[in-house]
Amino acid sequence: MPYKFSPSSLSLLKECPRCFWLRFRKGIKRPAGIFPSLPNGMDRILKAHFDSFMRRGELPPELHELERELDGAVKLFDDVALLSIWRDNYRGIRWTDKDGTLYRGAVDNILMNGDKLIVIDYKTRGYPLKENTPGYYQNQMDIYNFLLRKNDWKTEDYAYLIFYHPLKVREQGDVVFNVDLVRMEISIENAMRIFTTALDLLEGEMPEPAEDCEYCNWVDNCNSEMKPKPTVVMKQGREGEMEGERGRGINASRGLRTRQIKLNDEQDGVWF
């Protein structure tokens, strides 16, 4: 069965195998939460910012150190029409395997170093980087490079993440962002392993969930609470009375109600 994979959908495989299996085998997606609009807004203006430098044949200040590191040979990818496709979430960089499974990814930007491409990805966050922060995006960068090579483009064995986080607000009210440029070594073999693992998992039965999957834990807890409660079967004796403590309590309450009804009827002078 052919599937459609992207870096974001494949990240679910790492988070929880069961959620991944349910999404692609049964079409059951995790409930969608509220997605903040600020990252999308930042992504849009950063692309416009980089494009303004691309049209002038220059690098933005965030990348000036690359001119020294790469001997001034690097420049922003300037095929505007193709870059527009590669940035589109519904088109992106595509490759289809022999069984019809589609792999696609949408990049933020591309650098050119001679005849080789270098992937750039913008990341907006609220706090300074931690030591392990870039590692969360390893699979994403590996997949982008895999797709470019499958489309007959040469790529460097590294990519760049550009992290932006708010630093301060000036007196005029404008927000100043700190910028961290992080070089990531990429692995095509890792991308291939991700694809193989995904397909192998989907061919099997539903796997166990990840221990820390909040979605699966919530569903399991709900199912446990909603299990049918055991029912009590009441037996009747020879005189029709219910046996057991519960039966005696029911009959006693019925007798009490009967006496109350008769008493009220006698007071009103009405008999039934």
C-alpha positions as a printed Julia matrix, in Angstrom:
272×3 Matrix{Float64}:
   0.0     0.0    0.0
   1.51    3.36  -0.99
   1.73    6.17   1.58
   2.55    9.88   1.64
   5.35   10.81   4.03
   6.86   14.12   5.08
   9.41   14.99   7.77
   6.63   16.14  10.1
   4.55   12.98   9.66
   7.62   10.78  10.06
   8.49   12.55  13.31
   5.38   10.85  14.72
   7.15    7.51  14.26
   9.77    8.64  16.76
   7.19   10.02  19.2
   4.88    7.0   19.29
   4.81    3.92  16.98
   1.12    3.25  17.73
   0.01    6.81  16.87
   2.02    6.56  13.65
   0.45    3.19  12.76
  -3.07    4.42  13.51
  -2.61    7.51  11.36
  -1.42    5.71   8.24
  -3.14    2.32   8.54
  -6.49    3.43   9.97
  -6.64    7.13   9.13
  -6.98    8.0   12.84
  -5.08   11.18  13.61
  -4.21   12.62  16.97
  -6.6    15.38  18.1
  -5.38   18.7   16.73
  -4.46   21.27  19.33
  -4.24   25.04  18.98
  -1.26   25.86  16.81
   0.39   29.22  17.59
   0.45   31.6   14.64
   3.66   33.41  15.64
   6.08   30.8   14.15
   4.23   30.95  10.82
   4.38   34.72  10.87
   8.1    34.66  11.62
   8.67   32.1    8.88
   6.91   34.32   6.35
   8.86   37.5    7.13
  12.18   35.64   7.35
  11.7    34.26   3.85
  10.93   37.77   2.6
  13.99   39.07   4.46
  16.31   36.48   2.87
  14.73   36.94  -0.56
  15.47   40.66  -0.5
  19.18   39.86  -0.13
  18.99   37.11  -2.75
  17.7    39.58  -5.34
  20.71   41.82  -4.64
  23.13   38.9   -4.84
  24.1    39.28  -1.17
  23.93   37.27   2.04
  21.9    38.54   5.01
  23.78   39.48   8.21
  22.88   36.11   9.77
  25.09   34.36   7.19
  28.04   36.72   6.95
  30.31   34.34   8.81
  29.8    31.8    6.01
  31.56   34.11   3.56
  34.74   33.62   5.59
  34.12   29.96   6.3
  33.36   29.08   2.66
  35.79   31.53   1.01
  33.05   33.77  -0.36
  31.8    31.18  -2.87
  28.4    30.72  -1.25
  25.22   32.51  -2.32
  21.48   32.17  -1.88
  19.64   29.9   -4.34
  18.23   32.24  -6.98
  15.89   30.06  -9.06
  12.79   31.81  -7.71
  10.23   29.61  -9.49
  11.79   26.34  -8.33
  12.34   27.62  -4.79
   8.66   28.58  -4.64
   7.74   24.95  -5.37
  10.25   23.58  -2.88
   8.83   25.87  -0.17
   5.23   24.83  -0.77
   3.91   22.41   1.86
   1.62   20.73  -0.69
   4.29   20.33  -3.37
   7.8    20.62  -1.94
  10.74   18.44  -2.97
   9.26   15.08  -4.02
  10.38   11.56  -4.68
   8.27    8.42  -5.24
   9.67    4.94  -4.61
   9.04    1.86  -6.79
   5.97    0.9   -4.74
   4.31    4.29  -5.14
   5.02    5.75  -1.7
   5.51    9.51  -1.94
   8.12   11.31   0.12
   8.09   15.11   0.2
   9.52   17.97   2.21
   9.21   21.77   2.12
  12.42   23.7    2.79
  12.79   27.27   4.07
  15.78   28.22   1.94
  18.79   26.94   0.03
  22.39   28.08  -0.3
  24.6    27.32  -3.29
  28.27   26.49  -2.8
  29.51   26.02  -6.35
  27.4    23.2   -7.81
  26.31   21.88  -4.4
  23.25   22.88  -2.4
  23.09   23.57   1.35
  19.73   23.39   3.13
  18.8    26.21   5.54
  15.94   25.98   8.02
  14.61   28.75  10.29
  13.61   27.91  13.87
  11.81   30.34  16.18
  11.78   29.61  19.91
  11.1    31.4   23.17
  14.34   30.59  24.95
  18.08   30.29  24.27
  19.38   27.06  22.78
  20.15   24.06  24.9
  22.99   21.73  24.04
  20.67   19.08  22.65
  18.23   21.4   20.83
  19.68   21.04  17.29
  19.52   17.24  17.53
  15.72   17.33  17.47
  15.91   18.41  13.83
  18.47   15.87  12.62
  15.95   13.62  10.85
  14.32   16.59   9.15
  17.59   17.86   7.69
  18.64   14.35   6.63
  15.36   13.83   4.78
  15.63   17.16   2.93
  19.09   16.26   1.65
  17.97   12.74   0.71
  15.12   14.19  -1.38
  17.37   16.69  -3.14
  19.82   13.95  -4.09
  16.98   11.75  -5.34
  16.1    14.67  -7.63
  19.66   14.64  -9.04
  20.93   17.63  -7.07
  24.29   17.52  -5.34
  24.3    18.59  -1.7
  26.98   19.24   0.88
  27.26   16.8    3.77
  26.01   19.48   6.13
  23.11   21.93   6.53
  22.39   25.0    8.66
  19.76   25.73  11.28
  19.16   29.38  12.14
  17.58   29.82  15.57
  15.83   33.05  16.57
  14.71   33.82  20.11
  13.56   37.14  21.63
  16.31   39.01  23.47
  14.83   42.36  24.51
  12.4    45.14  23.6
  13.88   48.51  22.71
  12.43   51.81  23.92
  10.8    52.32  20.53
   8.87   49.05  21.05
  10.63   46.87  18.47
  11.72   43.4   19.57
  15.37   42.36  19.22
  16.03   38.69  18.44
  19.16   36.73  19.19
  20.42   34.64  16.26
  22.29   31.34  16.46
  23.67   29.73  13.29
  24.22   26.01  13.82
  25.92   23.7   11.35
  24.43   20.2   11.17
  26.25   17.21   9.68
  23.75   15.23   7.62
  23.35   11.49   7.02
  21.59   10.09   3.96
  21.82    6.63   5.53
  19.76    7.86   8.5
  17.0     9.09   6.16
  16.92    5.69   4.44
  16.66    3.95   7.82
  13.7     6.12   8.78
  11.84    5.23   5.59
  12.57    1.51   5.95
  11.51    1.49   9.61
   8.27    3.3    8.79
   7.31    0.89   6.01
   8.22   -2.21   8.04
   6.13   -1.01  10.98
   3.1    -0.3    8.79
   3.22   -3.8    7.32
   2.76   -5.38  10.76
   0.08   -5.43  13.44
  -0.62   -2.43  15.64
   2.46   -1.89  17.84
   2.67   -1.01  21.5
   2.55    2.71  22.3
   5.47    4.73  23.56
   5.52    4.7   27.35
   5.35    8.49  27.53
   2.69    8.99  24.83
   0.09   11.22  26.49
  -2.48   10.49  23.77
  -2.34    6.7   24.12
  -2.24    6.9   27.92
  -5.32    9.13  27.92
  -7.23    6.72  25.66
  -6.23    3.7   27.78
  -7.33    5.47  30.97
 -10.68    6.39  29.43
 -11.27    2.85  28.2
 -10.49    1.51  31.66
 -13.01    3.84  33.3
 -15.74    3.15  30.75
 -15.69   -0.63  31.05
 -19.18   -2.01  31.9
 -19.67   -2.42  35.66
 -20.57   -5.93  36.9
 -24.34   -6.37  37.43
 -25.94   -8.01  40.5
 -28.37  -10.84  39.64
 -31.17  -11.03  42.21
 -32.94  -14.35  42.89
 -36.49  -14.74  44.14
 -37.49  -17.09  46.94
 -40.67  -19.18  47.2
 -42.76  -16.25  48.34
 -41.41  -13.94  45.61
 -39.12  -11.95  47.9
 -35.65  -11.02  46.68
 -32.92  -12.89  48.47
 -29.81  -11.29  49.95
 -29.11   -8.13  51.89
 -29.92   -5.96  48.91
 -33.22   -7.77  48.33
 -34.27   -7.31  51.96
 -33.46   -3.63  51.74
 -35.53   -3.22  48.59
 -38.51   -5.08  50.06
 -38.28   -3.06  53.26
 -38.3     0.2   51.34
 -41.26   -1.01  49.27
 -43.15   -1.88  52.47
 -42.45    1.57  53.89
 -43.73    3.27  50.74
 -46.86    1.04  50.82
 -47.65    2.06  54.42
 -47.16    5.72  53.58
 -49.5     5.49  50.61
 -52.24    3.74  52.63
 -51.93    6.3   55.41
 -52.3     9.16  52.99
 -55.25    7.46  51.3
 -57.05    6.98  54.63
 -56.56   10.65  55.44
 -58.02   11.71  52.12
 -60.83    9.14  52.25
 -59.82    7.63  48.96
 -59.06    3.96  48.4
 -57.51    2.34  45.34
